[in-house]
């Protein structure tokens, strides 16, 4: 379906081929000559350039924007999932360390290890949370 009634390339039955040749690196003059020789179709190189600039470029930019948005969305979801898993692991580590520290049957060595684990988990959690605070716009991250 033509984008524009006046655009010779949009109305050409060879539009897809013209665009493909252009993206393969063919120059507009070469494509114009090729169309004349192969199909006896008279489309000037300037019409081809205008078409690529005015009709194809906006479509490409829109497709790129959609694809980029989709990729960023997937990356964001994966990041949020990993962030959540990291926090979950640290919470588990803190709970375990706290439980070991409160266990009256735990040895001094077990309590020492639990204390170190607790300090390490809290430190890592603070660092992880600091990463989100340091980034611009991080306050709108809804994890």
BASEPA-755473 format. One line per field, with one value per residue (C-alpha): residue in three letters; residue number from 1; x, y, z; chain. Coordinates in Angstrom, 1 decimal, padded with zeros to 4 digits. Example, Ala and Ser with C-alpha at 12.3 -4.5 7.8 and 13.67 -1.06 7.14 Angstrom:
code <- ALA:SER
pos <- 1:2
xx <- 012.3:013.7
yy <- -004.5:-001.1
zz <- 007.8:007.1
unit <- A:A
***
This chain:
code <- UNK:UNK:UNK:UNK:UNK:UNK:UNK:UNK:UNK:UNK:UNK:UNK:UNK:UNK:UNK:UNK:UNK:UNK:UNK:UNK:UNK:UNK:UNK:UNK:UNK:UNK:UNK:UNK:UNK:UNK:UNK:UNK:UNK:UNK:UNK:UNK:UNK:UNK:UNK:UNK:UNK:UNK:UNK:UNK:UNK:UNK:UNK:UNK:UNK:UNK:UNK:UNK:UNK:UNK:UNK:UNK:UNK:UNK:UNK:UNK:UNK:UNK:UNK:UNK:UNK:UNK:UNK:UNK:UNK:UNK:UNK:UNK:UNK:UNK:UNK:UNK:UNK:UNK:UNK:UNK:UNK:UNK:UNK:UNK:UNK:UNK:UNK:UNK:UNK:UNK:UNK:UNK:UNK:UNK:UNK:UNK:UNK:UNK:UNK:UNK:UNK:UNK:UNK:UNK:UNK:UNK:UNK:UNK:UNK:UNK:UNK:UNK:UNK:UNK:UNK:UNK:UNK:UNK:UNK:UNK:UNK:UNK:UNK:UNK:UNK:UNK:UNK:UNK:UNK:UNK:UNK:UNK:UNK:UNK:UNK:UNK:UNK:UNK:UNK:UNK:UNK:UNK:UNK
pos <- 1:2:3:4:5:6:7:8:9:10:11:12:13:14:15:16:17:18:19:20:21:22:23:24:25:26:27:28:29:30:31:32:33:34:35:36:37:38:39:40:41:42:43:44:45:46:47:48:49:50:51:52:53:54:55:56:57:58:59:60:61:62:63:64:65:66:67:68:69:70:71:72:73:74:75:76:77:78:79:80:81:82:83:84:85:86:87:88:89:90:91:92:93:94:95:96:97:98:99:100:101:102:103:104:105:106:107:108:109:110:111:112:113:114:115:116:117:118:119:120:121:122:123:124:125:126:127:128:129:130:131:132:133:134:135:136:137:138:139:140:141:142:143
xx <- 000.0:001.6:002.5:002.0:000.0:002.7:005.8:007.0:008.8:005.9:003.7:006.3:005.6:009.4:009.3:010.6:013.4:014.4:014.6:016.5:019.0:019.4:020.1:022.6:024.6:023.5:023.5:020.3:021.7:022.6:019.2:017.5:019.6:018.9:015.1:015.3:017.3:015.5:011.9:011.9:010.7:011.6:012.3:014.9:017.6:016.3:012.9:014.6:016.5:013.4:011.5:014.2:014.4:010.7:009.0:011.4:013.4:010.4:009.2:012.7:012.9:009.5:010.5:013.8:012.0:009.5:012.3:014.4:011.5:010.8:014.5:014.7:011.5:012.9:016.2:014.4:012.3:015.4:017.3:014.3:014.1:017.8:017.7:014.8:016.7:019.8:017.8:016.0:019.3:020.6:017.4:017.8:021.4:020.5:017.7:020.0:022.8:020.3:018.9:022.4:023.3:020.2:020.7:021.8:023.3:025.6:029.3:031.4:032.8:029.3:028.3:031.4:030.7:027.1:028.1:030.5:027.8:025.3:027.7:028.6:024.9:023.9:026.9:026.1:022.4:023.4:025.7:023.0:020.5:023.2:023.5:019.9:020.1:023.2:021.6:019.7:016.0:016.4:013.7:011.2:012.4:009.6:011.2
yy <- 000.0:003.3:005.8:008.7:009.0:011.2:009.1:007.1:004.6:004.0:003.4:001.2:-002.6:-002.9:-000.8:-003.6:-004.4:-000.7:-000.4:-003.7:-002.5:000.8:-001.0:-003.3:-000.2:000.6:004.3:006.0:006.7:003.1:001.9:004.4:003.1:-000.5:000.1:001.7:-001.2:-004.1:-002.9:000.1:002.0:005.7:006.8:009.5:009.1:012.2:010.5:007.5:009.6:011.6:008.3:006.9:010.1:010.9:007.5:004.7:006.6:007.4:003.8:002.5:004.9:003.9:000.2:000.8:002.7:-000.1:-002.8:-000.7:-000.2:-003.9:-004.7:-002.2:-003.6:-007.1:-005.9:-003.9:-006.9:-009.1:-006.5:-006.2:-010.0:-010.3:-007.4:-009.0:-012.4:-010.7:-009.0:-012.2:-014.0:-011.3:-011.4:-015.1:-014.7:-012.1:-014.3:-017.3:-015.3:-013.8:-017.2:-018.6:-015.6:-016.2:-019.9:-020.7:-024.0:-022.4:-022.5:-019.3:-020.1:-020.5:-017.2:-015.5:-016.8:-015.8:-012.3:-011.9:-013.1:-010.7:-007.7:-008.8:-009.3:-005.9:-004.2:-005.9:-004.9:-001.3:-001.4:-002.8:-000.2:002.5:001.4:002.3:005.6:006.7:006.4:009.2:008.5:005.6:006.9:005.9:002.3:000.2:-003.0
zz <- 000.0:-001.0:001.6:-000.7:-004.0:-005.6:-004.6:-007.6:-005.4:-003.1:-006.1:-007.9:-008.0:-007.3:-004.1:-001.9:-004.3:-004.5:-000.7:-000.4:-003.0:-001.2:002.1:000.4:-000.4:-003.9:-004.7:-005.8:-009.3:-009.7:-008.6:-011.0:-013.9:-012.9:-012.9:-016.3:-017.8:-016.1:-015.9:-018.2:-015.1:-015.0:-011.4:-010.8:-008.3:-006.5:-006.2:-004.7:-002.2:-001.2:-000.7:001.5:003.5:003.8:003.8:004.8:007.5:009.6:009.4:010.3:013.3:014.5:014.2:016.0:018.8:019.2:019.3:021.7:024.0:024.0:024.7:027.5:029.0:029.0:030.4:033.1:034.1:034.3:036.3:038.7:039.0:039.7:042.2:044.0:044.1:045.4:048.2:048.9:049.3:051.6:053.7:054.1:055.1:057.7:059.1:059.3:061.0:063.4:064.3:064.8:067.0:069.1:069.4:072.9:071.8:069.2:069.8:070.1:066.6:065.1:066.7:065.3:061.8:062.1:063.3:060.3:057.9:059.4:059.0:055.4:054.4:055.8:054.1:050.7:051.1:051.7:048.7:046.5:047.6:047.1:043.5:042.9:044.7:042.8:039.4:037.9:037.9:040.2:042.5:039.9:039.8:041.2:042.3
unit <- A:A:A:A:A:A:A:A:A:A:A:A:A:A:A:A:A:A:A:A:A:A:A:A:A:A:A:A:A:A:A:A:A:A:A:A:A:A:A:A:A:A:A:A:A:A:A:A:A:A:A:A:A:A:A:A:A:A:A:A:A:A:A:A:A:A:A:A:A:A:A:A:A:A:A:A:A:A:A:A:A:A:A:A:A:A:A:A:A:A:A:A:A:A:A:A:A:A:A:A:A:A:A:A:A:A:A:A:A:A:A:A:A:A:A:A:A:A:A:A:A:A:A:A:A:A:A:A:A:A:A:A:A:A:A:A:A:A:A:A:A:A:A
***
